[in-house]
Amino acid sequence: MNVALGGTFDPVHDGHRALFERAFSLGDVTVGLTDDDLASETRHVERYVRSFDDRKADLRAELEPIAGEYDRRFEIRPLSEPTGIAVEPRFDALVVSPETVEGAERINDRREERGLEPLAIEVVDHVPADDGKRISSTRIVTGEIDRHGNLTPERTGREATR
């Protein structure tokens, strides 16, 4: 099975790892990593996002051991539009978080318009931080929590822009 998922992944956290685990449990994985233009457009909160190359290097380091555990292959590709790679015929499933289900349904609409079978949509629940709220990259970069959801009141976050 060929599985797609996408995101900005800056920084990678335990919620992302849950997505990766589910994806690799299904098959070989292609990750659409938002390019620099799309990464800044898709932020709900204005904040600095590291370069595509830096994010790709960190993402590769996270994916390699998980892929090895499942004996799967993976590739990382630039994502320049929200529906991105998942509209390609070779994919069978799309792994998403609860807030991106609507986008997954739009992808399936586009696939059907092109005469392609819809993807199986695999929704992975959020991973909660110590305070019960979900782990998110925004909370990490603002210094509220670390990548594992531990509260970090002593930290300061990244600047909104650089």
C-alpha positions as CSV (number, residue, x, y, z in Angstrom):
1,M,0.0,0.0,0.0
2,N,1.2,3.5,-0.8
3,V,0.5,6.0,1.9
4,A,0.6,9.8,1.7
5,L,0.7,12.4,4.5
6,G,1.7,16.1,4.5
7,G,2.6,18.9,6.7
8,T,5.1,21.6,7.7
9,F,6.7,19.6,10.6
10,D,8.4,22.5,12.3
11,P,9.3,21.1,14.8
12,V,8.5,17.4,14.7
13,H,6.7,16.3,17.9
14,D,5.0,13.3,19.4
15,G,1.7,14.1,17.5
16,H,3.6,13.9,14.2
17,R,5.2,10.7,15.4
18,A,1.8,9.2,15.9
19,L,0.9,10.1,12.3
20,F,4.2,8.5,11.0
21,E,3.7,5.3,13.0
22,R,0.2,4.9,11.6
23,A,1.4,5.6,8.1
24,F,4.2,3.1,8.2
25,S,1.9,0.5,9.8
26,L,-0.1,0.7,6.5
27,G,2.7,0.7,3.9
28,D,5.4,2.7,2.2
29,V,5.1,6.4,2.9
30,T,5.5,9.6,0.9
31,V,5.6,12.7,3.0
32,G,4.6,16.0,1.3
33,L,6.6,18.6,3.2
34,T,5.3,22.1,2.6
35,D,7.7,24.2,0.6
36,D,8.8,27.6,2.0
37,D,5.9,29.5,0.4
38,L,3.1,27.2,1.4
39,A,4.5,26.8,4.9
40,S,4.1,30.5,5.6
41,E,0.6,30.5,4.0
42,T,-0.8,27.7,6.1
43,R,0.1,29.0,9.5
44,H,-2.9,29.7,11.8
45,V,-0.7,31.9,14.0
46,E,2.1,34.0,12.5
47,R,5.4,32.5,13.4
48,Y,8.8,31.9,12.0
49,V,9.1,28.6,10.1
50,R,12.5,27.2,9.4
51,S,13.7,26.6,5.8
52,F,12.5,23.6,3.7
53,D,16.0,22.1,3.7
54,D,16.3,22.3,7.5
55,R,12.9,20.8,8.1
56,K,13.6,18.1,5.5
57,A,16.8,17.1,7.3
58,D,15.1,16.8,10.6
59,L,12.1,15.0,9.1
60,R,14.4,12.4,7.5
61,A,16.1,11.8,10.8
62,E,12.7,11.2,12.4
63,L,11.4,8.9,9.6
64,E,14.4,6.7,9.1
65,P,14.2,4.7,12.4
66,I,10.4,4.3,12.1
67,A,10.7,3.1,8.5
68,G,13.3,0.6,9.6
69,E,11.1,-0.7,12.4
70,Y,8.3,-1.5,9.9
71,D,10.7,-2.4,7.0
72,R,9.2,0.2,4.8
73,R,10.4,2.8,2.3
74,F,9.8,6.5,2.4
75,E,10.4,9.6,0.4
76,I,10.0,13.3,1.2
77,R,8.7,15.5,-1.5
78,P,8.0,19.3,-1.7
79,L,4.4,20.2,-1.2
80,S,3.5,23.5,-3.0
81,E,-0.3,23.3,-2.8
82,P,-2.6,22.0,-0.1
83,T,-4.0,19.0,-2.1
84,G,-0.4,18.3,-3.3
85,I,0.8,14.8,-3.9
86,A,-2.3,13.0,-2.7
87,V,-4.1,13.6,-5.9
88,E,-1.6,11.4,-7.8
89,P,-2.9,8.0,-8.8
90,R,-0.3,5.8,-7.0
91,F,-1.7,6.5,-3.5
92,D,-4.1,4.3,-1.6
93,A,-4.4,6.0,1.7
94,L,-4.0,9.4,3.4
95,V,-3.1,9.8,7.0
96,V,-4.4,12.9,8.7
97,S,-5.1,14.5,12.0
98,P,-8.6,15.5,13.1
99,E,-8.3,19.1,12.0
100,T,-7.3,18.1,8.4
101,V,-10.1,15.6,7.6
102,E,-11.9,18.3,5.6
103,G,-8.8,18.8,3.5
104,A,-8.6,15.0,2.9
105,E,-12.2,15.0,1.7
106,R,-11.3,17.8,-0.7
107,I,-8.4,15.7,-2.0
108,N,-10.9,12.8,-2.6
109,D,-13.2,15.1,-4.4
110,R,-10.3,16.1,-6.7
111,R,-9.4,12.5,-7.2
112,E,-12.9,11.6,-8.2
113,E,-13.0,14.6,-10.6
114,R,-9.9,13.0,-12.3
115,G,-11.5,9.6,-12.4
116,L,-9.4,8.2,-9.6
117,E,-10.5,6.0,-6.7
118,P,-10.8,7.9,-3.4
119,L,-8.1,7.4,-0.8
120,A,-8.8,5.6,2.5
121,I,-8.6,8.4,5.1
122,E,-6.9,7.3,8.3
123,V,-7.5,9.8,11.1
124,V,-5.0,9.8,13.9
125,D,-6.1,11.4,17.2
126,H,-4.2,14.2,18.7
127,V,-1.6,13.5,21.3
128,P,-2.2,15.4,24.5
129,A,0.4,17.4,26.4
130,D,0.7,17.3,30.2
131,D,-2.0,19.9,30.5
132,G,-4.5,17.9,28.4
133,K,-4.4,20.3,25.4
134,R,-3.0,18.9,22.2
135,I,0.6,19.0,21.3
136,S,1.2,21.4,18.5
137,S,4.3,22.9,16.8
138,T,2.9,26.4,17.6
139,R,2.8,25.6,21.3
140,I,6.4,24.3,21.1
141,V,7.8,27.3,19.3
142,T,6.1,29.7,21.6
143,G,7.9,28.0,24.5
144,E,4.7,26.6,26.2
145,I,5.6,22.9,25.8
146,D,8.4,20.7,24.5
147,R,8.2,18.1,21.7
148,H,6.8,15.5,24.1
149,G,4.1,17.8,25.6
150,N,5.9,18.5,28.8
151,L,5.1,22.0,30.1
152,T,8.1,24.3,29.9
153,P,7.2,27.6,31.6
154,E,10.9,28.6,31.9
155,R,11.5,28.5,28.1
156,T,11.0,31.4,25.7
157,G,9.8,30.7,22.2
158,R,10.9,31.6,18.7
159,E,10.3,35.0,17.3
160,A,7.3,35.4,14.9
161,T,9.6,36.3,12.1
162,R,13.4,36.4,11.5
